[in-house]
Amino acid sequence: CKALFQSTCLACHADKGQGLVGPNLTDDAWLHGDTPSEIHHTVAEGFADKGMPSWKAALGPGQVNDVVAFVLSITGTHLPGKEPQGVVASK
C-alpha cells in the first residue's frame, strides 16, 4: 500500500502523506470527509476543481482500496508538514 501511495500520490501529498500541494493526510482535518467511504470517493472520483484527479481508471478498484487503506493507516500520526485544512474529524 505504501509503495502504491508513493508512486501515485507523492507529487501532491509527499512521501509520508505530510502534504505538499495537496493537504496533509496525517492530521485530523479533512476537506472531503474522513470516513472510509468518503476517502474512497475522493480517491476514486477526485475533485478536479481542487486539483485532485480521479484515480479509478488508472488504479482500478483493488488499488483504490489499497490507497484508501494506506491513507487510513497514516491518519492521526501528525507528521510535520502542511498545516491542517478543512474540518477536524469528530472521532
C-alpha positions in Angstrom: 0.0 0.0 0.0 2.8 2.4 0.9 4.6 1.9 -2.4 1.4 2.4 -4.4 0.7 5.6 -2.4 4.2 6.9 -3.1 4.0 6.1 -6.8 0.7 7.8 -7.3 0.2 10.4 -4.5 3.7 11.6 -3.7 3.7 14.6 -6.0 0.9 16.2 -4.1 0.9 14.6 -0.7 4.6 13.9 -0.2 6.2 10.6 0.6 4.6 10.1 4.0 1.3 11.9 3.4 2.5 15.1 5.1 1.3 17.3 2.3 2.8 19.4 -0.5 0.4 20.9 -3.0 -2.3 18.6 -1.6 -3.3 18.5 2.1 -1.5 16.8 4.9 -3.2 13.4 5.3 -1.6 12.7 8.7 -3.5 15.3 10.7 -7.2 15.1 11.8 -8.6 17.7 9.3 -10.4 16.7 6.2 -11.6 18.6 3.1 -14.0 15.9 1.8 -14.8 13.7 4.7 -12.9 11.3 7.0 -15.0 8.1 6.7 -13.6 5.2 4.7 -16.3 5.7 2.1 -15.7 9.4 1.8 -12.0 8.9 1.4 -12.7 6.2 -1.2 -14.9 8.6 -3.1 -12.2 11.3 -3.0 -9.5 8.9 -4.4 -11.8 7.2 -6.9 -13.7 10.2 -8.2 -11.3 13.1 -7.4 -12.1 16.8 -7.1 -10.9 18.3 -10.4 -11.7 21.8 -9.2 -9.3 21.4 -6.4 -6.6 19.6 -8.4 -7.3 16.1 -7.1 -7.5 13.7 -10.1 -9.8 10.7 -10.3 -7.7 7.5 -9.8 -10.4 4.9 -10.5 -9.5 4.3 -14.2 -5.7 4.3 -13.6 -5.8 2.1 -10.5 -8.9 0.0 -10.6 -11.0 -0.9 -7.6 -8.4 -3.0 -5.7 -5.6 -0.5 -5.9 -8.0 2.4 -5.0 -8.9 0.3 -1.9 -5.1 -0.1 -1.2 -4.6 3.7 -1.3 -7.5 4.3 1.0 -6.2 1.7 3.4 -2.8 3.4 3.5 -4.4 6.8 4.0 -6.4 5.5 6.9 -3.2 4.0 8.4 -1.4 7.3 8.5 -4.3 9.4 9.7 -3.7 10.8 13.1 0.1 10.3 13.0 0.5 14.1 12.8 3.7 14.3 10.8 5.2 17.7 10.4 4.2 19.2 7.1 1.4 21.3 5.6 -0.9 23.0 8.1 -4.3 21.3 8.6 -7.0 22.2 6.1 -10.7 21.5 6.3 -12.8 20.3 9.1 -11.3 18.4 12.1 -12.8 14.9 12.4 -15.0 14.4 15.4 -13.6 11.0 16.3 
